[in-house]
Amino acid sequence: MEPMLMPTDDLVSDSEEELRVHAWRTEQLRRLGLHRILAETFADLVDWHALAALVERGCSPELALDIVR
């Protein structure tokens, strides 16, 4: 019985998809006013919807980030 191998195309697609999602989340955080480095760092770690709600209520983006972390 030969081992089944996963097609490498699927692995590349997953990785590319993760990069696209990360870039999209980073952009959402940037639009909320976070500096690029903070947006890049926390894109996959925070709920940007929660951060956006706080910013819409008048929080600075940095304070909102501290709250949702």
PDB file of N, CA, C and O in Angstrom:
ATOM      1  N   MET A   1       0.848  -1.178   0.000  1.00  0.00           N
ATOM      2  CA  MET A   1       0.000   0.000   0.000  1.00  0.00           C
ATOM      3  C   MET A   1       0.895   1.243   0.000  1.00  0.00           C
ATOM      4  O   MET A   1       1.752   1.395   0.870  1.00  0.00           O
ATOM      5  N   GLU A   2       0.697   2.112  -0.958  1.00  0.00           N
ATOM      6  CA  GLU A   2       1.509   3.325  -1.073  1.00  0.00           C
ATOM      7  C   GLU A   2       0.888   4.457  -0.258  1.00  0.00           C
ATOM      8  O   GLU A   2      -0.335   4.584  -0.202  1.00  0.00           O
ATOM      9  N   PRO A   3       1.734   5.284   0.379  1.00  0.00           N
ATOM     10  CA  PRO A   3       1.187   6.420   1.128  1.00  0.00           C
ATOM     11  C   PRO A   3       0.566   7.435   0.182  1.00  0.00           C
ATOM     12  O   PRO A   3       1.046   7.644  -0.932  1.00  0.00           O
ATOM     13  N   MET A   4      -0.498   8.053   0.639  1.00  0.00           N
ATOM     14  CA  MET A   4      -1.151   9.093  -0.153  1.00  0.00           C
ATOM     15  C   MET A   4      -0.475  10.426   0.135  1.00  0.00           C
ATOM     16  O   MET A   4      -0.266  10.785   1.293  1.00  0.00           O
ATOM     17  N   LEU A   5      -0.144  11.136  -0.889  1.00  0.00           N
ATOM     18  CA  LEU A   5       0.488  12.440  -0.744  1.00  0.00           C
ATOM     19  C   LEU A   5      -0.515  13.529  -1.091  1.00  0.00           C
ATOM     20  O   LEU A   5      -1.311  13.394  -2.020  1.00  0.00           O
ATOM     21  N   MET A   6      -0.457  14.616  -0.320  1.00  0.00           N
ATOM     22  CA  MET A   6      -1.322  15.756  -0.625  1.00  0.00           C
ATOM     23  C   MET A   6      -0.732  16.520  -1.794  1.00  0.00           C
ATOM     24  O   MET A   6       0.486  16.681  -1.874  1.00  0.00           O
ATOM     25  N   PRO A   7      -1.570  16.992  -2.699  1.00  0.00           N
ATOM     26  CA  PRO A   7      -1.053  17.802  -3.798  1.00  0.00           C
ATOM     27  C   PRO A   7      -0.444  19.095  -3.256  1.00  0.00           C
ATOM     28  O   PRO A   7      -1.023  19.735  -2.378  1.00  0.00           O
ATOM     29  N   THR A   8       0.710  19.475  -3.772  1.00  0.00           N
ATOM     30  CA  THR A   8       1.363  20.691  -3.285  1.00  0.00           C
ATOM     31  C   THR A   8       0.603  21.944  -3.697  1.00  0.00           C
ATOM     32  O   THR A   8       0.765  22.989  -3.066  1.00  0.00           O
ATOM     33  N   ASP A   9      -0.213  21.869  -4.727  1.00  0.00           N
ATOM     34  CA  ASP A   9      -1.008  23.026  -5.141  1.00  0.00           C
ATOM     35  C   ASP A   9      -1.921  23.492  -4.017  1.00  0.00           C
ATOM     36  O   ASP A   9      -2.099  24.695  -3.822  1.00  0.00           O
ATOM     37  N   ASP A  10      -2.501  22.551  -3.275  1.00  0.00           N
ATOM     38  CA  ASP A  10      -3.384  22.913  -2.176  1.00  0.00           C
ATOM     39  C   ASP A  10      -2.621  23.632  -1.069  1.00  0.00           C
ATOM     40  O   ASP A  10      -3.140  24.572  -0.466  1.00  0.00           O
ATOM     41  N   LEU A  11      -1.406  23.200  -0.802  1.00  0.00           N
ATOM     42  CA  LEU A  11      -0.602  23.829   0.238  1.00  0.00           C
ATOM     43  C   LEU A  11      -0.237  25.258  -0.139  1.00  0.00           C
ATOM     44  O   LEU A  11      -0.291  26.158   0.699  1.00  0.00           O
ATOM     45  N   VAL A  12       0.127  25.462  -1.370  1.00  0.00           N
ATOM     46  CA  VAL A  12       0.466  26.797  -1.835  1.00  0.00           C
ATOM     47  C   VAL A  12      -0.764  27.684  -1.781  1.00  0.00           C
ATOM     48  O   VAL A  12      -0.669  28.841  -1.370  1.00  0.00           O
ATOM     49  N   SER A  13      -1.891  27.180  -2.179  1.00  0.00           N
ATOM     50  CA  SER A  13      -3.118  27.959  -2.167  1.00  0.00           C
ATOM     51  C   SER A  13      -3.493  28.379  -0.758  1.00  0.00           C
ATOM     52  O   SER A  13      -3.917  29.515  -0.542  1.00  0.00           O
ATOM     53  N   ASP A  14      -3.340  27.469   0.214  1.00  0.00           N
ATOM     54  CA  ASP A  14      -3.641  27.806   1.598  1.00  0.00           C
ATOM     55  C   ASP A  14      -2.729  28.916   2.093  1.00  0.00           C
ATOM     56  O   ASP A  14      -3.178  29.851   2.756  1.00  0.00           O
ATOM     57  N   SER A  15      -1.468  28.811   1.774  1.00  0.00           N
ATOM     58  CA  SER A  15      -0.496  29.809   2.197  1.00  0.00           C
ATOM     59  C   SER A  15      -0.802  31.161   1.552  1.00  0.00           C
ATOM     60  O   SER A  15      -0.777  32.196   2.217  1.00  0.00           O
ATOM     61  N   GLU A  16      -1.085  31.139   0.276  1.00  0.00           N
ATOM     62  CA  GLU A  16      -1.430  32.378  -0.423  1.00  0.00           C
ATOM     63  C   GLU A  16      -2.695  32.991   0.152  1.00  0.00           C
ATOM     64  O   GLU A  16      -2.784  34.209   0.300  1.00  0.00           O
ATOM     65  N   GLU A  17      -3.665  32.160   0.474  1.00  0.00           N
ATOM     66  CA  GLU A  17      -4.911  32.649   1.053  1.00  0.00           C
ATOM     67  C   GLU A  17      -4.659  33.287   2.417  1.00  0.00           C
ATOM     68  O   GLU A  17      -5.225  34.334   2.732  1.00  0.00           O
ATOM     69  N   GLU A  18      -3.811  32.654   3.223  1.00  0.00           N
ATOM     70  CA  GLU A  18      -3.472  33.222   4.533  1.00  0.00           C
ATOM     71  C   GLU A  18      -2.800  34.581   4.378  1.00  0.00           C
ATOM     72  O   GLU A  18      -3.080  35.503   5.144  1.00  0.00           O
ATOM     73  N   LEU A  19      -1.922  34.710   3.397  1.00  0.00           N
ATOM     74  CA  LEU A  19      -1.259  35.992   3.151  1.00  0.00           C
ATOM     75  C   LEU A  19      -2.256  37.060   2.716  1.00  0.00           C
ATOM     76  O   LEU A  19      -2.159  38.214   3.134  1.00  0.00           O
ATOM     77  N   ARG A  20      -3.202  36.677   1.885  1.00  0.00           N
ATOM     78  CA  ARG A  20      -4.225  37.630   1.432  1.00  0.00           C
ATOM     79  C   ARG A  20      -5.105  38.080   2.593  1.00  0.00           C
ATOM     80  O   ARG A  20      -5.419  39.264   2.714  1.00  0.00           O
ATOM     81  N   VAL A  21      -5.500  37.146   3.440  1.00  0.00           N
ATOM     82  CA  VAL A  21      -6.330  37.490   4.598  1.00  0.00           C
ATOM     83  C   VAL A  21      -5.556  38.410   5.534  1.00  0.00           C
ATOM     84  O   VAL A  21      -6.103  39.395   6.029  1.00  0.00           O
ATOM     85  N   HIS A  22      -4.290  38.096   5.778  1.00  0.00           N
ATOM     86  CA  HIS A  22      -3.456  38.938   6.632  1.00  0.00           C
ATOM     87  C   HIS A  22      -3.359  40.354   6.052  1.00  0.00           C
ATOM     88  O   HIS A  22      -3.498  41.337   6.781  1.00  0.00           O
ATOM     89  N   ALA A  23      -3.123  40.452   4.755  1.00  0.00           N
ATOM     90  CA  ALA A  23      -3.013  41.763   4.104  1.00  0.00           C
ATOM     91  C   ALA A  23      -4.328  42.535   4.212  1.00  0.00           C
ATOM     92  O   ALA A  23      -4.324  43.746   4.438  1.00  0.00           O
ATOM     93  N   TRP A  24      -5.439  41.843   4.053  1.00  0.00           N
ATOM     94  CA  TRP A  24      -6.747  42.500   4.154  1.00  0.00           C
ATOM     95  C   TRP A  24      -6.991  43.007   5.576  1.00  0.00           C
ATOM     96  O   TRP A  24      -7.436  44.139   5.765  1.00  0.00           O
ATOM     97  N   ARG A  25      -6.701  42.174   6.571  1.00  0.00           N
ATOM     98  CA  ARG A  25      -6.870  42.588   7.970  1.00  0.00           C
ATOM     99  C   ARG A  25      -5.950  43.766   8.294  1.00  0.00           C
ATOM    100  O   ARG A  25      -6.349  44.707   8.980  1.00  0.00           O
ATOM    101  N   THR A  26      -4.723  43.702   7.795  1.00  0.00           N
ATOM    102  CA  THR A  26      -3.788  44.809   8.006  1.00  0.00           C
ATOM    103  C   THR A  26      -4.363  46.092   7.440  1.00  0.00           C
ATOM    104  O   THR A  26      -4.315  47.136   8.090  1.00  0.00           O
ATOM    105  N   GLU A  27      -4.902  46.023   6.243  1.00  0.00           N
ATOM    106  CA  GLU A  27      -5.492  47.207   5.610  1.00  0.00           C
ATOM    107  C   GLU A  27      -6.670  47.742   6.428  1.00  0.00           C
ATOM    108  O   GLU A  27      -6.821  48.957   6.564  1.00  0.00           O
ATOM    109  N   GLN A  28      -7.495  46.866   6.967  1.00  0.00           N
ATOM    110  CA  GLN A  28      -8.622  47.322   7.790  1.00  0.00           C
ATOM    111  C   GLN A  28      -8.121  48.073   9.014  1.00  0.00           C
ATOM    112  O   GLN A  28      -8.665  49.119   9.367  1.00  0.00           O
ATOM    113  N   LEU A  29      -7.087  47.547   9.663  1.00  0.00           N
ATOM    114  CA  LEU A  29      -6.521  48.219  10.829  1.00  0.00           C
ATOM    115  C   LEU A  29      -5.868  49.539  10.450  1.00  0.00           C
ATOM    116  O   LEU A  29      -5.940  50.504  11.211  1.00  0.00           O
ATOM    117  N   ARG A  30      -5.233  49.596   9.288  1.00  0.00           N
ATOM    118  CA  ARG A  30      -4.644  50.856   8.807  1.00  0.00           C
ATOM    119  C   ARG A  30      -5.733  51.890   8.565  1.00  0.00           C
ATOM    120  O   ARG A  30      -5.560  53.059   8.907  1.00  0.00           O
ATOM    121  N   ARG A  31      -6.844  51.479   7.984  1.00  0.00           N
ATOM    122  CA  ARG A  31      -7.956  52.408   7.727  1.00  0.00           C
ATOM    123  C   ARG A  31      -8.548  52.964   9.012  1.00  0.00           C
ATOM    124  O   ARG A  31      -9.118  54.055   9.027  1.00  0.00           O
ATOM    125  N   LEU A  32      -8.407  52.201  10.090  1.00  0.00           N
ATOM    126  CA  LEU A  32      -8.891  52.668  11.389  1.00  0.00           C
ATOM    127  C   LEU A  32      -7.913  53.643  12.042  1.00  0.00           C
ATOM    128  O   LEU A  32      -8.241  54.274  13.046  1.00  0.00           O
ATOM    129  N   GLY A  33      -6.717  53.764  11.472  1.00  0.00           N
ATOM    130  CA  GLY A  33      -5.769  54.742  11.967  1.00  0.00           C
ATOM    131  C   GLY A  33      -4.537  54.199  12.652  1.00  0.00           C
ATOM    132  O   GLY A  33      -3.731  54.970  13.173  1.00  0.00           O
ATOM    133  N   LEU A  34      -4.374  52.884  12.662  1.00  0.00           N
ATOM    134  CA  LEU A  34      -3.168  52.320  13.273  1.00  0.00           C
ATOM    135  C   LEU A  34      -1.978  52.490  12.334  1.00  0.00           C
ATOM    136  O   LEU A  34      -2.118  52.436  11.112  1.00  0.00           O
ATOM    137  N   HIS A  35      -0.815  52.696  12.926  1.00  0.00           N
ATOM    138  CA  HIS A  35       0.408  52.760  12.141  1.00  0.00           C
ATOM    139  C   HIS A  35       0.648  51.404  11.487  1.00  0.00           C
ATOM    140  O   HIS A  35       0.190  50.370  11.973  1.00  0.00           O
ATOM    141  N   ARG A  36       1.375  51.435  10.378  1.00  0.00           N
ATOM    142  CA  ARG A  36       1.595  50.223   9.584  1.00  0.00           C
ATOM    143  C   ARG A  36       2.189  49.085  10.403  1.00  0.00           C
ATOM    144  O   ARG A  36       1.741  47.944  10.295  1.00  0.00           O
ATOM    145  N   ILE A  37       3.182  49.380  11.211  1.00  0.00           N
ATOM    146  CA  ILE A  37       3.844  48.319  11.982  1.00  0.00           C
ATOM    147  C   ILE A  37       2.874  47.682  12.972  1.00  0.00           C
ATOM    148  O   ILE A  37       2.845  46.459  13.110  1.00  0.00           O
ATOM    149  N   LEU A  38       2.082  48.497  13.660  1.00  0.00           N
ATOM    150  CA  LEU A  38       1.090  47.944  14.594  1.00  0.00           C
ATOM    151  C   LEU A  38       0.041  47.129  13.849  1.00  0.00           C
ATOM    152  O   LEU A  38      -0.346  46.049  14.296  1.00  0.00           O
ATOM    153  N   ALA A  39      -0.411  47.643  12.725  1.00  0.00           N
ATOM    154  CA  ALA A  39      -1.413  46.921  11.937  1.00  0.00           C
ATOM    155  C   ALA A  39      -0.877  45.573  11.479  1.00  0.00           C
ATOM    156  O   ALA A  39      -1.572  44.561  11.576  1.00  0.00           O
ATOM    157  N   GLU A  40       0.354  45.553  10.981  1.00  0.00           N
ATOM    158  CA  GLU A  40       0.980  44.299  10.541  1.00  0.00           C
ATOM    159  C   GLU A  40       1.130  43.315  11.697  1.00  0.00           C
ATOM    160  O   GLU A  40       0.872  42.121  11.549  1.00  0.00           O
ATOM    161  N   THR A  41       1.549  43.831  12.845  1.00  0.00           N
ATOM    162  CA  THR A  41       1.813  42.978  14.001  1.00  0.00           C
ATOM    163  C   THR A  41       0.546  42.344  14.555  1.00  0.00           C
ATOM    164  O   THR A  41       0.548  41.163  14.904  1.00  0.00           O
ATOM    165  N   PHE A  42      -0.528  43.107  14.639  1.00  0.00           N
ATOM    166  CA  PHE A  42      -1.727  42.639  15.320  1.00  0.00           C
ATOM    167  C   PHE A  42      -2.853  42.190  14.383  1.00  0.00           C
ATOM    168  O   PHE A  42      -3.937  41.841  14.850  1.00  0.00           O
ATOM    169  N   ALA A  43      -2.614  42.194  13.090  1.00  0.00           N
ATOM    170  CA  ALA A  43      -3.664  41.853  12.126  1.00  0.00           C
ATOM    171  C   ALA A  43      -4.307  40.498  12.394  1.00  0.00           C
ATOM    172  O   ALA A  43      -5.518  40.343  12.235  1.00  0.00           O
ATOM    173  N   ASP A  44      -3.513  39.527  12.795  1.00  0.00           N
ATOM    174  CA  ASP A  44      -4.040  38.178  13.018  1.00  0.00           C
ATOM    175  C   ASP A  44      -4.353  37.892  14.488  1.00  0.00           C
ATOM    176  O   ASP A  44      -4.746  36.781  14.842  1.00  0.00           O
ATOM    177  N   LEU A  45      -4.177  38.901  15.332  1.00  0.00           N
ATOM    178  CA  LEU A  45      -4.313  38.673  16.771  1.00  0.00           C
ATOM    179  C   LEU A  45      -5.518  39.356  17.404  1.00  0.00           C
ATOM    180  O   LEU A  45      -5.908  39.000  18.516  1.00  0.00           O
ATOM    181  N   VAL A  46      -6.113  40.324  16.723  1.00  0.00           N
ATOM    182  CA  VAL A  46      -7.235  41.060  17.322  1.00  0.00           C
ATOM    183  C   VAL A  46      -8.462  40.996  16.419  1.00  0.00           C
ATOM    184  O   VAL A  46      -8.360  40.763  15.215  1.00  0.00           O
ATOM    185  N   ASP A  47      -9.601  41.205  17.024  1.00  0.00           N
ATOM    186  CA  ASP A  47     -10.858  41.304  16.280  1.00  0.00           C
ATOM    187  C   ASP A  47     -10.991  42.746  15.796  1.00  0.00           C
ATOM    188  O   ASP A  47     -11.286  43.643  16.585  1.00  0.00           O
ATOM    189  N   TRP A  48     -10.775  42.967  14.511  1.00  0.00           N
ATOM    190  CA  TRP A  48     -10.792  44.338  14.013  1.00  0.00           C
ATOM    191  C   TRP A  48     -12.180  44.955  14.099  1.00  0.00           C
ATOM    192  O   TRP A  48     -12.308  46.179  14.136  1.00  0.00           O
ATOM    193  N   HIS A  49     -13.218  44.132  14.130  1.00  0.00           N
ATOM    194  CA  HIS A  49     -14.572  44.678  14.293  1.00  0.00           C
ATOM    195  C   HIS A  49     -14.720  45.333  15.670  1.00  0.00           C
ATOM    196  O   HIS A  49     -15.311  46.406  15.790  1.00  0.00           O
ATOM    197  N   ALA A  50     -14.187  44.688  16.697  1.00  0.00           N
ATOM    198  CA  ALA A  50     -14.243  45.252  18.045  1.00  0.00           C
ATOM    199  C   ALA A  50     -13.433  46.542  18.112  1.00  0.00           C
ATOM    200  O   ALA A  50     -13.856  47.519  18.730  1.00  0.00           O
ATOM    201  N   LEU A  51     -12.281  46.539  17.479  1.00  0.00           N
ATOM    202  CA  LEU A  51     -11.455  47.735  17.448  1.00  0.00           C
ATOM    203  C   LEU A  51     -12.170  48.860  16.714  1.00  0.00           C
ATOM    204  O   LEU A  51     -12.136  50.007  17.160  1.00  0.00           O
ATOM    205  N   ALA A  52     -12.815  48.550  15.599  1.00  0.00           N
ATOM    206  CA  ALA A  52     -13.541  49.556  14.823  1.00  0.00           C
ATOM    207  C   ALA A  52     -14.684  50.155  15.640  1.00  0.00           C
ATOM    208  O   ALA A  52     -14.924  51.361  15.580  1.00  0.00           O
ATOM    209  N   ALA A  53     -15.380  49.328  16.392  1.00  0.00           N
ATOM    210  CA  ALA A  53     -16.491  49.826  17.207  1.00  0.00           C
ATOM    211  C   ALA A  53     -15.992  50.839  18.238  1.00  0.00           C
ATOM    212  O   ALA A  53     -16.643  51.854  18.482  1.00  0.00           O
ATOM    213  N   LEU A  54     -14.839  50.560  18.838  1.00  0.00           N
ATOM    214  CA  LEU A  54     -14.280  51.491  19.821  1.00  0.00           C
ATOM    215  C   LEU A  54     -13.820  52.788  19.165  1.00  0.00           C
ATOM    216  O   LEU A  54     -14.026  53.870  19.716  1.00  0.00           O
ATOM    217  N   VAL A  55     -13.205  52.687  18.002  1.00  0.00           N
ATOM    218  CA  VAL A  55     -12.754  53.884  17.281  1.00  0.00           C
ATOM    219  C   VAL A  55     -13.964  54.729  16.888  1.00  0.00           C
ATOM    220  O   VAL A  55     -13.919  55.955  16.986  1.00  0.00           O
ATOM    221  N   GLU A  56     -15.038  54.087  16.446  1.00  0.00           N
ATOM    222  CA  GLU A  56     -16.248  54.811  16.069  1.00  0.00           C
ATOM    223  C   GLU A  56     -16.872  55.536  17.262  1.00  0.00           C
ATOM    224  O   GLU A  56     -17.564  56.539  17.091  1.00  0.00           O
ATOM    225  N   ARG A  57     -16.622  55.021  18.475  1.00  0.00           N
ATOM    226  CA  ARG A  57     -17.146  55.660  19.687  1.00  0.00           C
ATOM    227  C   ARG A  57     -16.205  56.732  20.223  1.00  0.00           C
ATOM    228  O   ARG A  57     -16.487  57.345  21.253  1.00  0.00           O
ATOM    229  N   GLY A  58     -15.084  56.966  19.531  1.00  0.00           N
ATOM    230  CA  GLY A  58     -14.202  58.055  19.919  1.00  0.00           C
ATOM    231  C   GLY A  58     -12.864  57.659  20.507  1.00  0.00           C
ATOM    232  O   GLY A  58     -12.056  58.533  20.821  1.00  0.00           O
ATOM    233  N   CYS A  59     -12.601  56.363  20.668  1.00  0.00           N
ATOM    234  CA  CYS A  59     -11.300  55.909  21.160  1.00  0.00           C
ATOM    235  C   CYS A  59     -10.230  56.172  20.111  1.00  0.00           C
ATOM    236  O   CYS A  59     -10.490  56.111  18.909  1.00  0.00           O
ATOM    237  N   SER A  60      -9.045  56.460  20.576  1.00  0.00           N
ATOM    238  CA  SER A  60      -7.938  56.524  19.629  1.00  0.00           C
ATOM    239  C   SER A  60      -7.646  55.085  19.179  1.00  0.00           C
ATOM    240  O   SER A  60      -7.899  54.138  19.925  1.00  0.00           O
ATOM    241  N   PRO A  61      -7.128  54.926  17.992  1.00  0.00           N
ATOM    242  CA  PRO A  61      -6.819  53.566  17.527  1.00  0.00           C
ATOM    243  C   PRO A  61      -5.873  52.818  18.458  1.00  0.00           C
ATOM    244  O   PRO A  61      -6.037  51.616  18.664  1.00  0.00           O
ATOM    245  N   GLU A  62      -4.892  53.504  19.019  1.00  0.00           N
ATOM    246  CA  GLU A  62      -3.933  52.846  19.906  1.00  0.00           C
ATOM    247  C   GLU A  62      -4.609  52.395  21.212  1.00  0.00           C
ATOM    248  O   GLU A  62      -4.345  51.295  21.698  1.00  0.00           O
ATOM    249  N   LEU A  63      -5.477  53.243  21.775  1.00  0.00           N
ATOM    250  CA  LEU A  63      -6.195  52.854  22.996  1.00  0.00           C
ATOM    251  C   LEU A  63      -7.137  51.695  22.692  1.00  0.00           C
ATOM    252  O   LEU A  63      -7.232  50.753  23.479  1.00  0.00           O
ATOM    253  N   ALA A  64      -7.828  51.753  21.570  1.00  0.00           N
ATOM    254  CA  ALA A  64      -8.734  50.667  21.178  1.00  0.00           C
ATOM    255  C   ALA A  64      -7.952  49.357  21.044  1.00  0.00           C
ATOM    256  O   ALA A  64      -8.436  48.298  21.443  1.00  0.00           O
ATOM    257  N   LEU A  65      -6.749  49.435  20.483  1.00  0.00           N
ATOM    258  CA  LEU A  65      -5.912  48.239  20.358  1.00  0.00           C
ATOM    259  C   LEU A  65      -5.558  47.681  21.728  1.00  0.00           C
ATOM    260  O   LEU A  65      -5.613  46.470  21.944  1.00  0.00           O
ATOM    261  N   ASP A  66      -5.196  48.564  22.654  1.00  0.00           N
ATOM    262  CA  ASP A  66      -4.887  48.104  24.016  1.00  0.00           C
ATOM    263  C   ASP A  66      -6.092  47.422  24.659  1.00  0.00           C
ATOM    264  O   ASP A  66      -5.935  46.429  25.369  1.00  0.00           O
ATOM    265  N   ILE A  67      -7.265  47.934  24.422  1.00  0.00           N
ATOM    266  CA  ILE A  67      -8.483  47.385  25.029  1.00  0.00           C
ATOM    267  C   ILE A  67      -8.807  46.010  24.451  1.00  0.00           C
ATOM    268  O   ILE A  67      -9.131  45.088  25.199  1.00  0.00           O
ATOM    269  N   VAL A  68      -8.724  45.863  23.140  1.00  0.00           N
ATOM    270  CA  VAL A  68      -9.137  44.593  22.527  1.00  0.00           C
ATOM    271  C   VAL A  68      -8.076  43.504  22.606  1.00  0.00           C
ATOM    272  O   VAL A  68      -8.375  42.334  22.368  1.00  0.00           O
ATOM    273  N   ARG A  69      -6.841  43.873  22.936  1.00  0.00           N
ATOM    274  CA  ARG A  69      -5.786  42.853  23.047  1.00  0.00           C
ATOM    275  C   ARG A  69      -6.064  42.059  24.249  1.00  0.00           C
ATOM    276  O   ARG A  69      -5.317  41.133  24.564  1.00  0.00           O
TER     277      ARG A  69
END
